[in-house]
Amino acid sequence: NAGVTQTPKFQVLKTGQSMTLQCAQDMNHNSMYWYRQDPGMGLRLIYYSASEGTTDKGEVPNGYNVSRLNKREFSLRLESAAPSQTSVYFCASSEAFQQYFGPGTRLTVL
Amino acid sequence: GQQLNQSPQSMFIQEGEDVSMNCTSSSIFNTWLWYKQDPGEGPVLLIALYKAGELTSNGRLTAQFGITRKDSFLNISASIPSDVGIYFCAGPGPSGSRLTFGEGTQLTVNP
């Protein structure tokens, strides 16, 4: 039982490049989330998916897209990376309000 | 929208000392959650509080759900080096599953 897994762990991009961050959970949770965490700041919600087939914007959705591929997987896509998107990205899943987090992806955009 | 304010923002303490931190909200919460984030890891749930006035312990950690339902407190007794990390409070918004997080309290424990 791996919980929430994220790939890759680290990534360096050049401005304008695109990439997809992958997230999978094996707890059969309905809800999944993508957050970003910047130094000295808390967790800010980018997008979430309350159930398979639905996605909604969070607090900071600009510059990102998401796909809820199935119940297990929720991916985050940066179409044209910008330096302001340098951050640590966390995926989480939940049943009710107790969220379980993945280990994070550390992204640097040059 | 809902906001959670945590204080202090950071703490530097000696091993063995007790720690107190708190979280306040501009609106009422029906549930309070406390998470800990170890360096380089994702947050992990420590304690969940469901009722105003509730006091819940998890080892050396004790959390309380404030009577006004607008605040919560976390205490750590006899701190040890592995207590280092960021402590977040969180509460569910009107939709239920979405959480609002505080900005965190960074704890440093000097051996």
Backbone of each chain as ProteinMPNN parsed JSONL, in Angstrom:
{"seq_chain_A": "NAGVTQTPKFQVLKTGQSMTLQCAQDMNHNSMYWYRQDPGMGLRLIYYSASEGTTDKGEVPNGYNVSRLNKREFSLRLESAAPSQTSVYFCASSEAFQQYFGPGTRLTVL", "coords_chain_A": {"N_chain_A": [[0.857, -1.194, 0.0], [1.082, 1.866, -1.169], [0.124, 4.419, -0.78], [0.037, 7.762, -1.625], [1.619, 8.507, -4.584], [4.123, 10.293, -6.41], [5.476, 11.479, -9.461], [7.828, 13.254, -11.535], [10.413, 13.249, -8.915], [12.157, 15.38, -8.897], [12.639, 18.164, -11.091], [13.949, 20.107, -13.704], [13.238, 22.805, -15.721], [13.27, 24.756, -18.749], [12.252, 28.116, -19.378], [9.129, 28.286, -20.97], [9.024, 25.618, -21.731], [7.144, 22.543, -21.599], [5.495, 20.307, -19.312], [4.325, 17.366, -17.574], [3.133, 16.567, -14.415], [2.844, 13.669, -12.527], [0.474, 11.848, -10.579], [-0.622, 9.358, -8.352], [-2.919, 7.37, -6.476], [-3.569, 4.761, -4.119], [-5.626, 4.279, -2.401], [-8.258, 4.226, -2.925], [-9.645, 6.629, -2.9], [-12.051, 9.228, -3.447], [-11.6, 11.978, -3.86], [-9.112, 14.201, -5.121], [-6.152, 16.286, -5.167], [-4.151, 19.115, -6.15], [-1.455, 20.949, -4.955], [0.636, 23.836, -4.489], [3.701, 24.758, -2.936], [5.452, 27.378, -1.665], [8.509, 28.923, -0.529], [8.284, 29.832, 2.871], [5.605, 30.05, 2.745], [2.272, 28.784, 3.011], [0.323, 25.967, 1.946], [-0.997, 26.158, -1.221], [-3.916, 25.761, -3.048], [-4.161, 24.43, -6.256], [-5.675, 23.001, -8.27], [-8.499, 20.821, -7.964], [-10.147, 17.623, -7.691], [-13.185, 16.402, -7.179], [-14.354, 14.008, -7.683], [-14.058, 11.15, -9.871], [-13.87, 12.216, -13.191], [-14.544, 14.844, -12.756], [-13.289, 18.17, -12.38], [-12.03, 21.054, -10.68], [-11.237, 24.541, -10.297], [-8.796, 25.799, -8.047], [-7.252, 27.929, -5.701], [-5.058, 29.092, -7.079], [-5.026, 28.692, -10.101], [-4.037, 29.585, -12.579], [-2.08, 29.088, -15.484], [-1.89, 26.393, -15.337], [-3.114, 23.07, -16.074], [-5.315, 20.276, -15.546], [-5.866, 16.714, -15.384], [-8.142, 14.227, -14.649], [-7.564, 11.16, -14.836], [-8.495, 8.643, -14.194], [-9.965, 6.936, -11.379], [-7.756, 6.582, -9.771], [-5.649, 8.239, -10.702], [-4.302, 11.529, -11.133], [-3.308, 14.15, -12.947], [-1.075, 16.929, -13.427], [-0.533, 19.616, -15.549], [1.853, 21.739, -16.996], [1.752, 23.993, -19.43], [3.344, 25.982, -20.618], [6.036, 26.671, -19.151], [6.93, 28.974, -16.542], [9.249, 31.105, -14.75], [8.005, 31.883, -12.357], [6.637, 29.663, -11.625], [8.318, 28.008, -10.34], [8.596, 25.86, -7.708], [7.478, 23.702, -5.009], [5.538, 20.931, -5.613], [2.662, 19.373, -4.478], [0.676, 16.495, -4.397], [-2.47, 15.297, -3.278], [-4.834, 13.095, -1.685], [-8.185, 12.299, -0.662], [-10.735, 10.968, 1.493], [-13.637, 12.182, 2.596], [-12.56, 14.792, 4.795], [-9.943, 14.333, 5.596], [-6.846, 14.618, 4.42], [-4.324, 13.004, 2.485], [-0.967, 13.149, 1.714], [1.35, 13.18, -1.057], [4.937, 12.712, -1.658], [5.944, 14.934, -2.975], [6.998, 17.066, -5.735], [9.822, 18.644, -6.808], [10.202, 21.48, -8.55], [12.043, 23.419, -10.783], [12.171, 26.299, -12.678], [13.957, 27.717, -15.179]], "CA_chain_A": [[0.0, 0.0, 0.0], [2.041, 2.959, -1.289], [-0.486, 5.701, -0.455], [0.057, 8.704, -2.743], [2.936, 8.568, -5.222], [4.284, 11.386, -7.374], [6.673, 11.464, -10.307], [9.127, 12.905, -10.968], [10.727, 13.878, -7.626], [12.828, 16.634, -9.213], [12.606, 18.509, -12.504], [14.398, 21.439, -14.1], [12.715, 23.17, -17.029], [13.545, 26.093, -19.25], [11.038, 28.905, -19.622], [8.429, 27.937, -22.194], [8.861, 24.179, -21.885], [5.941, 21.972, -20.992], [5.679, 19.019, -18.656], [3.198, 16.85, -16.806], [3.422, 15.923, -13.145], [1.95, 12.538, -12.353], [0.091, 11.494, -9.214], [-1.495, 8.2, -8.253], [-3.219, 6.934, -5.103], [-4.097, 3.4, -4.078], [-6.509, 4.199, -1.235], [-9.635, 4.254, -3.43], [-10.273, 7.892, -2.523], [-12.749, 9.929, -4.518], [-11.109, 13.339, -4.092], [-7.663, 14.395, -5.286], [-5.805, 17.703, -5.122], [-2.8, 19.578, -6.439], [-1.059, 22.149, -4.228], [2.012, 24.283, -4.589], [4.228, 25.3, -1.698], [6.583, 28.27, -1.878], [9.218, 29.176, 0.739], [7.64, 30.743, 3.807], [4.157, 30.122, 2.531], [1.57, 27.531, 3.237], [-0.067, 25.19, 0.771], [-2.03, 26.828, -2.006], [-4.601, 24.794, -3.902], [-4.138, 24.774, -7.67], [-6.875, 22.373, -8.807], [-8.9, 19.618, -7.264], [-11.117, 16.768, -8.364], [-14.013, 15.825, -6.127], [-14.632, 12.618, -8.052], [-13.616, 10.82, -11.218], [-14.621, 12.901, -14.229], [-14.767, 16.262, -12.434], [-12.169, 18.954, -11.887], [-12.394, 22.435, -10.367], [-10.127, 25.427, -9.991], [-8.554, 26.178, -6.673], [-6.869, 29.316, -5.421], [-4.039, 29.594, -8.015], [-5.057, 27.781, -11.246], [-3.521, 30.134, -13.836], [-0.85, 28.49, -15.986], [-1.941, 24.942, -15.119], [-4.278, 22.274, -16.447], [-5.302, 18.982, -14.878], [-6.666, 15.625, -15.948], [-8.433, 13.102, -13.749], [-7.517, 10.099, -15.837], [-9.359, 7.599, -13.647], [-10.1, 7.2, -9.953], [-6.438, 6.521, -9.142], [-4.629, 9.142, -11.223], [-4.646, 12.938, -11.308], [-2.076, 14.756, -13.439], [-0.996, 18.394, -13.493], [0.253, 19.972, -16.724], [2.309, 23.1, -17.237], [1.845, 24.075, -20.89], [4.457, 26.858, -20.964], [6.546, 26.956, -17.813], [7.47, 30.304, -16.243], [10.015, 31.083, -13.495], [7.103, 32.016, -11.203], [6.109, 28.345, -11.293], [9.293, 27.299, -9.523], [7.902, 25.575, -6.46], [7.307, 22.289, -4.689], [4.157, 20.569, -5.918], [2.166, 18.22, -3.734], [-0.603, 15.888, -4.71], [-3.104, 14.706, -2.102], [-6.139, 12.474, -1.913], [-8.957, 12.242, 0.581], [-12.116, 10.548, 1.618], [-14.023, 13.221, 3.572], [-11.644, 15.923, 4.835], [-8.569, 13.985, 5.975], [-6.069, 14.498, 3.19], [-3.058, 12.28, 2.538], [-0.115, 13.816, 0.748], [2.5, 12.535, -1.656], [6.226, 13.244, -1.214], [6.252, 16.203, -3.623], [7.876, 17.229, -6.896], [10.54, 19.92, -6.727], [10.314, 21.979, -9.917], [12.747, 24.675, -10.997], [12.031, 26.811, -14.047], [15.048, 28.689, -15.405]], "C_chain_A": [[0.889, 1.238, 0.0], [1.443, 4.294, -0.874], [-0.569, 6.574, -1.692], [1.472, 8.764, -3.297], [2.947, 9.674, -6.265], [5.545, 11.16, -8.185], [6.658, 12.684, -11.209], [9.315, 13.526, -9.584], [11.353, 15.249, -7.852], [12.714, 16.884, -10.717], [13.118, 19.921, -12.69], [13.9, 21.687, -15.515], [13.265, 24.522, -17.454], [12.218, 26.8, -19.479], [10.44, 28.524, -20.975], [8.256, 26.452, -22.432], [7.592, 23.71, -21.202], [6.298, 20.671, -20.285], [4.415, 18.642, -17.888], [3.706, 16.187, -15.55], [2.359, 14.846, -12.904], [1.683, 12.271, -10.877], [-0.837, 10.291, -9.265], [-1.711, 7.846, -6.791], [-3.877, 5.56, -5.147], [-5.035, 3.193, -2.889], [-7.988, 4.245, -1.626], [-10.387, 5.528, -3.022], [-10.954, 8.535, -3.721], [-12.081, 11.254, -4.877], [-9.583, 13.373, -4.199], [-7.378, 15.873, -5.505], [-4.383, 17.921, -5.632], [-2.571, 20.901, -5.714], [0.33, 22.566, -4.702], [2.418, 24.908, -3.256], [5.475, 26.105, -2.016], [7.211, 28.607, -0.535], [8.477, 30.185, 1.607], [6.142, 30.855, 3.646], [3.538, 28.769, 2.811], [1.299, 26.817, 1.927], [-1.191, 25.919, 0.042], [-2.601, 25.849, -3.019], [-4.629, 25.277, -5.342], [-5.435, 24.299, -8.336], [-7.25, 21.212, -7.894], [-9.941, 18.875, -8.082], [-11.912, 16.052, -7.286], [-14.356, 14.356, -6.415], [-14.139, 12.398, -9.479], [-14.509, 11.543, -12.232], [-14.902, 14.365, -13.95], [-13.479, 16.914, -11.984], [-12.65, 20.385, -11.652], [-11.157, 23.233, -10.022], [-10.034, 25.665, -8.5], [-8.188, 27.642, -6.593], [-5.96, 29.912, -6.491], [-3.971, 28.732, -9.273], [-4.35, 28.268, -12.513], [-2.183, 29.516, -14.218], [-0.812, 26.977, -15.861], [-3.202, 24.344, -15.726], [-4.169, 20.932, -15.741], [-6.155, 17.991, -15.661], [-6.876, 14.579, -14.87], [-8.623, 11.9, -14.668], [-8.439, 8.94, -15.455], [-9.407, 7.854, -12.142], [-8.736, 7.308, -9.28], [-5.536, 7.706, -9.493], [-5.138, 10.554, -11.504], [-3.372, 13.648, -11.72], [-2.213, 16.266, -13.543], [-0.07, 18.764, -14.645], [0.581, 21.456, -16.725], [2.54, 23.208, -18.736], [3.044, 24.901, -21.339], [5.038, 27.389, -19.663], [7.141, 28.358, -17.711], [8.25, 30.232, -14.934], [9.149, 31.188, -12.246], [6.491, 30.678, -10.79], [7.146, 27.453, -10.605], [8.7, 27.106, -8.135], [8.024, 24.087, -6.149], [5.827, 21.975, -4.854], [3.78, 19.297, -5.165], [0.816, 17.791, -4.271], [-1.159, 15.297, -3.426], [-4.395, 14.021, -2.519], [-6.875, 12.415, -0.592], [-10.28, 11.529, 0.378], [-12.624, 11.388, 2.774], [-12.889, 14.245, 3.62], [-10.217, 15.567, 5.206], [-7.762, 13.71, 4.717], [-4.74, 13.798, 3.458], [-2.203, 12.775, 1.384], [0.953, 12.884, 0.179], [3.782, 13.22, -1.205], [6.636, 14.535, -1.909], [7.125, 16.079, -4.852], [8.498, 18.61, -6.797], [10.85, 20.388, -8.128], [11.036, 23.322, -9.922], [12.588, 25.065, -12.457], [13.059, 27.928, -14.239], [14.67, 29.736, -16.441]], "O_chain_A": [[1.401, 1.628, 1.05], [2.197, 5.237, -0.632], [-1.17, 6.185, -2.694], [2.419, 9.04, -2.56], [1.939, 9.958, -6.912], [6.56, 10.705, -7.659], [5.583, 13.122, -11.619], [8.442, 14.265, -9.127], [11.107, 16.177, -7.082], [12.694, 15.946, -11.514], [12.769, 20.825, -11.93], [14.12, 20.867, -16.407], [13.673, 25.33, -16.619], [11.196, 26.166, -19.739], [11.141, 28.448, -21.984], [7.428, 26.053, -23.25], [7.04, 24.394, -20.34], [7.284, 20.018, -20.625], [3.562, 19.481, -17.597], [4.602, 15.345, -15.6], [1.159, 15.077, -13.054], [2.562, 12.449, -10.034], [-1.725, 10.213, -10.113], [-0.811, 7.999, -5.965], [-4.628, 5.234, -6.066], [-5.217, 2.067, -2.425], [-8.863, 4.295, -0.761], [-11.602, 5.509, -2.825], [-10.499, 8.407, -4.858], [-12.002, 11.617, -6.051], [-8.871, 12.678, -3.475], [-8.239, 16.621, -5.966], [-3.533, 17.034, -5.555], [-3.359, 21.839, -5.83], [1.091, 21.762, -5.242], [1.602, 25.5, -2.549], [6.44, 25.579, -2.571], [6.529, 28.584, 0.49], [8.091, 31.256, 1.139], [5.487, 31.649, 4.322], [4.221, 27.745, 2.838], [1.977, 27.047, 0.925], [-2.215, 26.252, 0.639], [-1.863, 25.192, -3.753], [-5.066, 26.393, -5.622], [-6.191, 25.097, -8.89], [-6.418, 20.693, -7.15], [-10.529, 19.409, -9.023], [-11.384, 15.203, -6.569], [-14.612, 13.574, -5.5], [-13.841, 13.351, -10.198], [-15.736, 11.49, -12.146], [-15.441, 15.064, -14.808], [-12.67, 16.297, -11.291], [-13.556, 20.867, -12.331], [-10.165, 22.698, -9.527], [-11.038, 25.726, -7.79], [-8.731, 28.481, -7.311], [-6.064, 31.101, -6.792], [-2.946, 28.09, -9.504], [-4.088, 27.477, -13.42], [-1.27, 29.428, -13.398], [0.176, 26.344, -16.232], [-4.221, 25.019, -15.872], [-3.075, 20.496, -15.382], [-7.016, 18.353, -16.462], [-5.923, 14.102, -14.254], [-9.708, 11.667, -15.201], [-9.081, 8.339, -16.316], [-8.933, 8.892, -11.681], [-8.584, 8.054, -8.313], [-4.737, 8.134, -8.66], [-6.233, 10.753, -12.029], [-2.439, 13.742, -10.923], [-3.306, 16.804, -13.722], [1.058, 18.278, -14.711], [-0.277, 22.308, -16.491], [3.45, 22.566, -19.26], [3.693, 24.564, -22.329], [4.599, 28.414, -19.14], [7.762, 28.861, -18.647], [7.951, 29.388, -14.089], [9.504, 30.652, -11.196], [5.892, 30.575, -9.72], [6.879, 26.285, -10.324], [8.343, 28.075, -7.465], [8.597, 23.319, -6.922], [4.969, 22.666, -4.305], [4.486, 18.289, -5.212], [-0.058, 18.609, -4.558], [-0.396, 14.843, -2.573], [-4.971, 14.325, -3.563], [-6.261, 12.474, 0.473], [-10.851, 11.489, -0.711], [-12.061, 11.299, 3.865], [-12.304, 14.544, 2.58], [-9.345, 16.433, 5.137], [-7.965, 12.704, 4.038], [-4.121, 13.975, 4.507], [-2.643, 12.817, 0.235], [1.397, 11.941, 0.833], [3.735, 14.196, -0.456], [7.592, 15.18, -1.476], [7.889, 15.126, -5.001], [7.795, 19.617, -6.714], [11.662, 19.78, -8.826], [10.691, 24.235, -9.173], [12.839, 24.264, -13.358], [13.028, 28.946, -13.548], [15.47, 30.621, -16.745]]}, "seq_chain_B": "GQQLNQSPQSMFIQEGEDVSMNCTSSSIFNTWLWYKQDPGEGPVLLIALYKAGELTSNGRLTAQFGITRKDSFLNISASIPSDVGIYFCAGPGPSGSRLTFGEGTQLTVNP", "coords_chain_B": {"N_chain_B": [[-12.742, 34.858, 1.281], [-12.144, 32.006, 3.487], [-9.699, 32.366, 6.049], [-6.742, 31.287, 7.676], [-4.767, 32.027, 10.41], [-1.602, 31.498, 11.605], [0.426, 31.343, 14.515], [3.424, 31.235, 16.491], [5.282, 32.377, 13.555], [7.734, 31.178, 13.351], [9.861, 29.168, 15.443], [12.51, 28.792, 17.712], [13.942, 26.505, 19.687], [15.245, 24.851, 22.64], [16.205, 21.45, 23.009], [14.015, 19.446, 24.891], [12.419, 21.45, 25.857], [9.043, 22.744, 26.191], [6.501, 23.363, 23.734], [4.301, 25.728, 22.296], [1.756, 26.528, 20.014], [-0.533, 28.354, 17.896], [-3.648, 28.724, 16.097], [-5.784, 30.795, 14.324], [-8.988, 31.76, 13.127], [-10.989, 33.574, 10.745], [-13.546, 32.819, 10.541], [-16.029, 30.428, 11.63], [-15.053, 27.095, 12.325], [-15.865, 23.666, 11.934], [-14.31, 21.505, 12.22], [-10.974, 20.837, 13.12], [-7.701, 20.403, 11.933], [-4.397, 19.203, 12.44], [-1.296, 19.213, 10.899], [1.963, 17.856, 10.228], [4.967, 18.675, 8.601], [7.766, 17.127, 7.632], [11.181, 17.983, 6.869], [11.638, 18.129, 3.379], [9.572, 16.391, 2.812], [6.083, 15.373, 2.339], [3.152, 16.821, 3.957], [1.894, 15.329, 6.987], [-0.868, 13.978, 8.663], [-1.467, 14.796, 12.04], [-3.231, 15.212, 14.252], [-6.761, 15.228, 14.632], [-9.57, 17.243, 15.276], [-12.899, 17.436, 16.439], [-14.906, 18.664, 17.865], [-16.062, 21.491, 19.667], [-14.064, 22.657, 22.314], [-12.849, 20.239, 22.652], [-10.12, 18.161, 23.643], [-7.308, 16.609, 22.542], [-4.864, 14.047, 22.478], [-1.725, 12.913, 21.124], [0.652, 10.999, 21.717], [3.365, 12.927, 22.674], [2.136, 15.169, 21.835], [-0.48, 17.533, 22.095], [-3.637, 18.729, 21.257], [-6.074, 21.32, 21.028], [-9.462, 22.18, 20.513], [-10.784, 25.244, 20.11], [-13.162, 26.964, 22.207], [-14.717, 28.96, 21.018], [-14.787, 28.105, 18.461], [-13.257, 29.288, 16.59], [-10.59, 29.055, 16.838], [-7.592, 27.11, 17.448], [-5.238, 25.063, 19.226], [-1.908, 23.85, 19.53], [0.196, 21.844, 21.393], [3.459, 20.78, 22.233], [5.186, 18.594, 24.188], [8.242, 18.35, 26.036], [10.298, 18.592, 23.906], [12.03, 17.043, 21.133], [14.817, 16.432, 18.885], [13.731, 15.326, 16.481], [11.293, 16.549, 16.248], [11.499, 18.698, 14.669], [10.353, 20.693, 11.971], [7.63, 21.783, 9.845], [4.611, 22.93, 11.091], [1.256, 22.709, 10.365], [-1.975, 24.128, 10.59], [-5.323, 23.271, 9.694], [-8.532, 23.452, 8.134], [-11.764, 22.289, 7.099], [-13.512, 23.691, 4.331], [-16.666, 25.174, 3.277], [-17.467, 23.327, 1.312], [-16.676, 20.931, 2.25], [-14.698, 18.741, 1.548], [-12.529, 20.2, 0.597], [-9.662, 21.777, 1.945], [-8.649, 24.505, 4.008], [-5.522, 25.867, 4.604], [-3.311, 26.959, 7.188], [-0.446, 29.204, 7.286], [1.659, 27.983, 8.446], [3.892, 26.949, 11.112], [7.226, 27.13, 11.642], [9.363, 24.951, 13.161], [12.316, 24.735, 15.002], [14.585, 22.696, 16.659], [17.092, 22.756, 18.918], [19.754, 20.636, 19.742]], "CA_chain_B": [[-12.717, 33.456, 1.66], [-11.667, 31.712, 4.833], [-8.264, 32.49, 6.256], [-6.227, 30.79, 8.94], [-3.54, 32.699, 10.802], [-0.854, 30.72, 12.58], [1.512, 32.022, 15.201], [4.305, 32.128, 15.762], [5.7, 31.902, 12.229], [8.879, 30.293, 13.563], [10.285, 29.003, 16.833], [13.806, 28.159, 17.905], [13.903, 26.089, 21.079], [16.22, 23.846, 23.07], [15.659, 20.111, 23.264], [13.463, 19.287, 26.23], [11.447, 22.504, 26.146], [7.679, 22.585, 25.69], [6.189, 24.254, 22.613], [2.888, 26.039, 22.071], [1.452, 27.303, 18.821], [-1.972, 28.417, 17.74], [-4.225, 28.987, 14.788], [-7.048, 31.499, 14.468], [-9.749, 31.859, 11.89], [-11.965, 34.658, 10.65], [-14.884, 32.232, 10.555], [-16.17, 29.227, 12.459], [-14.742, 25.791, 11.747], [-16.459, 22.528, 12.638], [-13.247, 20.522, 12.381], [-9.624, 21.368, 13.016], [-6.688, 19.39, 11.674], [-3.009, 19.621, 12.568], [-0.376, 18.433, 10.086], [3.388, 18.138, 10.346], [5.736, 18.427, 7.395], [9.207, 16.948, 7.835], [11.962, 18.559, 5.759], [11.713, 17.341, 2.159], [8.476, 15.434, 2.718], [4.741, 15.93, 2.325], [2.528, 16.908, 5.283], [1.269, 14.133, 7.552], [-1.869, 14.336, 9.672], [-1.105, 14.476, 13.424], [-4.394, 15.19, 15.134], [-8.011, 15.788, 14.113], [-10.473, 17.686, 16.347], [-14.233, 17.467, 15.839], [-15.918, 19.234, 18.75], [-15.595, 22.633, 20.431], [-13.608, 22.304, 23.654], [-12.184, 18.922, 22.649], [-8.678, 18.106, 23.888], [-6.883, 15.301, 22.039], [-3.42, 13.839, 22.543], [-1.066, 11.907, 20.288], [1.995, 10.963, 22.3], [3.727, 14.176, 23.36], [1.38, 16.265, 21.228], [-1.847, 17.748, 22.559], [-4.292, 19.797, 20.521], [-7.371, 21.695, 21.57], [-10.442, 22.859, 19.657], [-11.223, 26.374, 20.913], [-14.587, 27.054, 22.525], [-15.375, 29.844, 20.053], [-14.686, 27.399, 17.179], [-12.468, 30.096, 15.678], [-9.179, 28.865, 17.085], [-7.114, 25.809, 17.888], [-3.918, 25.159, 19.816], [-1.114, 22.625, 19.526], [1.306, 21.849, 22.326], [4.401, 19.662, 22.174], [5.919, 18.569, 25.452], [9.582, 17.746, 26.057], [10.661, 18.49, 22.484], [13.212, 16.285, 20.728], [15.265, 16.897, 17.559], [12.865, 14.888, 15.363], [10.098, 17.402, 16.172], [11.776, 19.735, 13.668], [9.516, 20.647, 10.78], [6.611, 22.825, 9.761], [3.315, 22.489, 11.599], [0.153, 23.407, 9.719], [-3.361, 23.879, 10.954], [-6.19, 23.242, 8.517], [-9.937, 23.204, 8.413], [-12.538, 22.125, 5.868], [-14.373, 24.776, 3.917], [-18.09, 24.84, 3.148], [-17.686, 22.18, 0.439], [-16.392, 19.708, 3.005], [-13.429, 18.049, 1.345], [-11.437, 21.143, 0.406], [-9.116, 22.295, 3.19], [-7.914, 25.759, 4.08], [-4.344, 25.668, 5.43], [-2.559, 28.09, 7.681], [0.86, 29.372, 6.633], [2.624, 27.094, 9.084], [4.869, 27.35, 12.134], [8.5, 26.422, 11.437], [9.967, 24.638, 14.464], [13.708, 24.273, 15.046], [14.949, 22.208, 17.986], [18.545, 22.642, 19.074], [20.081, 19.557, 20.688]], "C_chain_B": [[-12.181, 33.251, 3.056], [-10.169, 31.866, 4.899], [-7.916, 31.932, 7.617], [-4.902, 31.464, 9.219], [-2.848, 31.894, 11.884], [0.198, 31.595, 13.24], [2.11, 31.091, 16.255], [4.645, 31.571, 14.384], [6.859, 30.938, 12.355], [9.24, 30.277, 15.04], [11.632, 28.295, 16.844], [13.884, 27.786, 19.382], [15.012, 25.083, 21.355], [15.5, 22.514, 23.275], [15.179, 20.02, 24.705], [12.434, 20.34, 26.593], [10.068, 22.12, 25.614], [7.402, 23.672, 24.642], [4.683, 24.497, 22.566], [2.742, 26.865, 20.808], [-0.057, 27.336, 18.647], [-2.374, 28.841, 16.339], [-5.563, 29.678, 15.008], [-7.686, 31.695, 13.1], [-10.68, 33.057, 11.922], [-13.393, 34.121, 10.67], [-14.868, 30.933, 11.364], [-15.782, 27.979, 11.669], [-15.41, 24.7, 12.578], [-15.457, 21.403, 12.869], [-11.921, 21.25, 12.28], [-8.666, 20.198, 12.832], [-5.311, 20.005, 11.883], [-2.128, 18.646, 11.789], [1.055, 18.809, 10.448], [4.071, 17.792, 9.031], [7.203, 18.323, 7.764], [9.946, 17.556, 6.65], [12.024, 17.619, 4.558], [10.597, 16.342, 1.965], [7.144, 16.15, 2.568], [4.159, 15.981, 3.724], [1.861, 15.595, 5.689], [0.31, 14.565, 8.651], [-1.427, 13.867, 11.055], [-2.347, 14.234, 14.274], [-5.58, 15.81, 14.409], [-8.93, 16.08, 15.298], [-11.844, 17.931, 15.755], [-15.262, 18.259, 16.635], [-15.323, 20.376, 19.546], [-15.244, 22.211, 21.855], [-12.834, 21.002, 23.718], [-10.684, 19.077, 22.844], [-8.238, 16.702, 23.488], [-5.369, 15.208, 22.06], [-2.967, 12.751, 21.586], [0.376, 11.862, 20.75], [2.274, 12.248, 23.062], [2.98, 15.383, 22.808], [-0.029, 16.32, 21.805], [-2.425, 18.911, 21.782], [-5.647, 20.072, 21.125], [-8.174, 22.462, 20.536], [-11.016, 23.991, 20.502], [-12.742, 26.449, 21.06], [-15.349, 27.914, 21.513], [-15.48, 29.207, 18.675], [-13.92, 28.212, 16.14], [-10.977, 29.958, 15.943], [-8.873, 27.445, 17.556], [-5.669, 25.972, 18.341], [-3.222, 23.807, 19.723], [0.034, 22.801, 20.491], [2.16, 20.596, 22.126], [5.185, 19.693, 23.48], [7.271, 17.888, 25.258], [10.103, 17.516, 24.637], [11.956, 17.706, 22.287], [13.599, 16.72, 19.32], [14.352, 16.478, 16.407], [11.536, 15.646, 15.306], [10.283, 18.532, 15.157], [10.876, 19.563, 12.455], [8.575, 21.835, 10.766], [5.285, 22.228, 10.204], [2.222, 23.364, 10.991], [-1.162, 23.101, 10.425], [-4.187, 23.921, 9.672], [-7.618, 22.988, 8.964], [-10.704, 23.087, 7.118], [-13.433, 23.321, 5.605], [-15.811, 24.306, 3.774], [-18.352, 23.603, 2.302], [-17.365, 20.868, 1.131], [-15.017, 19.154, 2.765], [-12.267, 19.005, 1.135], [-10.993, 21.675, 1.758], [-8.524, 23.675, 2.978], [-6.753, 25.523, 5.031], [-3.826, 27.001, 5.957], [-1.2, 28.145, 7.012], [1.958, 28.572, 7.308], [3.466, 27.756, 10.152], [6.106, 26.484, 11.927], [9.163, 26.206, 12.799], [11.382, 24.124, 14.281], [14.028, 23.876, 16.474], [16.459, 22.028, 18.033], [18.878, 21.581, 20.112], [20.863, 20.066, 21.893]], "O_chain_B": [[-11.807, 34.208, 3.734], [-9.451, 31.549, 3.951], [-8.668, 32.072, 8.581], [-4.013, 31.475, 8.368], [-3.419, 31.635, 12.943], [0.784, 32.473, 12.607], [1.408, 30.265, 16.838], [4.329, 30.42, 14.083], [6.975, 29.992, 11.576], [8.972, 31.222, 15.781], [11.866, 27.342, 16.1], [13.89, 28.668, 20.24], [15.63, 24.54, 20.439], [14.333, 22.474, 23.665], [15.863, 20.467, 25.626], [11.657, 20.153, 27.53], [9.939, 21.29, 24.714], [7.996, 24.75, 24.67], [3.891, 23.577, 22.772], [3.516, 27.792, 20.566], [-0.776, 26.482, 19.165], [-1.55, 29.254, 15.523], [-6.387, 29.203, 15.789], [-7.012, 31.781, 12.074], [-11.107, 33.5, 12.989], [-14.343, 34.891, 10.801], [-13.808, 30.423, 11.726], [-16.137, 27.831, 10.5], [-15.502, 24.817, 13.8], [-15.724, 20.465, 13.62], [-11.755, 22.16, 11.467], [-8.793, 19.156, 13.475], [-5.079, 21.167, 11.552], [-2.193, 17.432, 11.982], [1.329, 19.917, 10.908], [3.796, 16.757, 8.425], [7.819, 19.311, 8.164], [9.4, 17.635, 5.55], [12.412, 16.458, 4.69], [10.657, 15.523, 1.049], [7.073, 17.375, 2.657], [4.622, 15.256, 4.604], [1.339, 14.856, 4.854], [0.641, 15.419, 9.474], [-1.061, 12.706, 11.239], [-2.491, 13.197, 14.921], [-5.434, 16.784, 13.671], [-9.054, 15.264, 16.212], [-11.966, 18.553, 14.7], [-16.366, 18.505, 16.149], [-14.206, 20.263, 20.052], [-16.008, 21.508, 22.517], [-12.224, 20.695, 24.742], [-10.056, 19.985, 22.297], [-8.735, 15.716, 24.032], [-4.671, 16.16, 21.708], [-3.699, 11.811, 21.279], [1.224, 12.596, 20.242], [1.533, 12.62, 23.972], [3.182, 16.504, 23.277], [-0.685, 15.294, 21.98], [-1.791, 19.959, 21.655], [-6.294, 19.176, 21.667], [-7.64, 23.28, 19.787], [-11.669, 23.73, 21.512], [-13.495, 26.055, 20.169], [-16.5, 27.62, 21.192], [-16.19, 29.72, 17.81], [-13.926, 27.878, 14.956], [-10.177, 30.67, 15.337], [-9.75, 26.699, 17.991], [-4.966, 26.886, 17.911], [-3.857, 22.757, 19.824], [0.765, 23.789, 20.423], [1.646, 19.504, 21.882], [5.779, 20.714, 23.829], [7.424, 16.983, 24.437], [10.321, 16.377, 24.224], [12.844, 17.702, 23.139], [12.782, 17.322, 18.623], [14.22, 17.227, 15.438], [10.734, 15.407, 14.404], [9.33, 19.238, 14.827], [10.661, 18.451, 11.972], [8.703, 22.765, 11.562], [4.889, 21.155, 9.749], [2.258, 24.591, 11.088], [-1.426, 21.962, 10.807], [-3.787, 24.539, 8.685], [-7.875, 22.397, 10.013], [-10.339, 23.719, 6.127], [-14.031, 23.888, 6.52], [-16.134, 23.168, 4.112], [-19.335, 22.897, 2.527], [-17.745, 19.803, 0.645], [-14.218, 19.095, 3.7], [-11.129, 18.666, 1.46], [-11.819, 21.987, 2.615], [-7.973, 23.98, 1.92], [-6.954, 25.035, 6.143], [-3.889, 28.026, 5.278], [-0.836, 27.243, 6.258], [3.074, 28.492, 6.793], [3.723, 28.959, 10.109], [6.041, 25.258, 12.025], [9.484, 27.165, 13.501], [11.624, 23.198, 13.506], [13.769, 24.641, 17.403], [17.027, 21.24, 17.276], [18.357, 21.61, 21.227], [21.213, 19.284, 22.777]]}, "name": "protein", "num_of_chains": 2, "seq": "NAGVTQTPKFQVLKTGQSMTLQCAQDMNHNSMYWYRQDPGMGLRLIYYSASEGTTDKGEVPNGYNVSRLNKREFSLRLESAAPSQTSVYFCASSEAFQQYFGPGTRLTVLGQQLNQSPQSMFIQEGEDVSMNCTSSSIFNTWLWYKQDPGEGPVLLIALYKAGELTSNGRLTAQFGITRKDSFLNISASIPSDVGIYFCAGPGPSGSRLTFGEGTQLTVNP"}
